């Protein structure tokens, strides 16, 4: 088995029996904000021919840096068989069908599916609303000689399940950030910098837990970071290390894994990794594999210059405001809010959207979307009119994917992170809001009985994190007077279990006698 990096989360897996292309991403995503890093627009023709006509296609989830709609529509052979995760909705299948794909191989969550001649796959699904109502997934491929886990940025709560298919030879996973916090938040620069550093540490620790749990022969850092070539966003690239950014490159992660005694492979688009009888072989394309990392600023500036015309055209393509926003948002969102009383109570306040000369309030307690009447709001977003027009005009049902990941907005909040607010913005259709409401009911209804208990340092605590049921025997650690769940960085006071990251998420904990 050979696995060739296509950049970011993209992989071409070559087995004796077949080829599988995973998450091919080539067209910049999220309103032209994210570009693959290192760049993958210079792959040789022979490799690209194999990418465009594989035996199987696997799309892990619907985010734009994994589901490249333009590339799939214009370049990918539509006769390719699609390995379909068992998501709770069929959005991915519908989207691919509209692009012309029609040969789908349906899988069952976590179960191996034989494709013939010793080739098998298993797709593990994460379906929390936090992953977007469409879900996220990880792929396991076995060809009778080797096993590869493509975890990409799937934050599975049970990493050991990915290793239950046999010894893993290659483990491809995300280590870098994929969020807009804290870069876009209105807070003092030094506070944002400190929050970014804490986020990076949390990301690394989470990835290290996955590495240790899966125990692969070698690890391949992938699925990030992106780079930002628009001048307005260029400061989000981590070059000197002092930037307010959550996007470190693979050199830092590889160094940390080395200190843990774990092997990891430096890779650029076109690099091929194979493992046979425990021996790892890596070949790189005829390019300077060190240049993207050792001379990063000049590398990015050259990359930027090559794409400047595309960036200018992208901006010119954003629509002008066609009509007042408030009536259109009210007509769209108020019926959804009516279907989601528990989600609304989870938000529990007012959210202000400012765009041009309009100030619009989402009144979650009452379920109304109205003009701002100068009342105090608990959350706010400042969004350029052309971008708000774009997401309204496209009826974008997941603003995390269509707007927020672009980092082209400003945000503020009065208190702690509120996941119900963002779950609303990820759930702007009847299908999605009903799932978000069902999850809110589960979480905000009757208190669940505490889970089985574990020992962590000097403390006895429930085994599963109240946030997304991560196993704290795997992801939990004690930092000072706090328990940290490293899967998502949530923190709880050891004194009483109070959650310091969000409201209404108490951890059952006591000091062991």
Beta strands, then each sheet from edge to edge (+ up, - down):
strand 1: 2-7
strand 2: 10-14
strand 3: 19-22
strand 4: 56-58
strand 5: 81-84
strand 6: 104-106
strand 7: 113-116
strand 8: 119-126
strand 9: 136-142
strand 10: 147-152
strand 11: 170-173
strand 12: 218-221
strand 13: 272-276
strand 14: 279-283
strand 15: 350-355
strand 16: 358-363
strand 17: 368-371
strand 18: 379-382
strand 19: 410-413
strand 20: 453-456
strand 21: 459-462
strand 22: 476-479
strand 23: 482-485
strand 24: 490-493
strand 25: 509-511
sheet 1: 6+ 5+ 4+ 3+ 2- 1+ 13- 14+
sheet 2: 7+ 8- 9+ 10- 11- 12-
sheet 3: 17+ 16- 15+ 18+ 19-
sheet 4: 20+ 21- 25+
sheet 5: 22+ 23- 24+
end
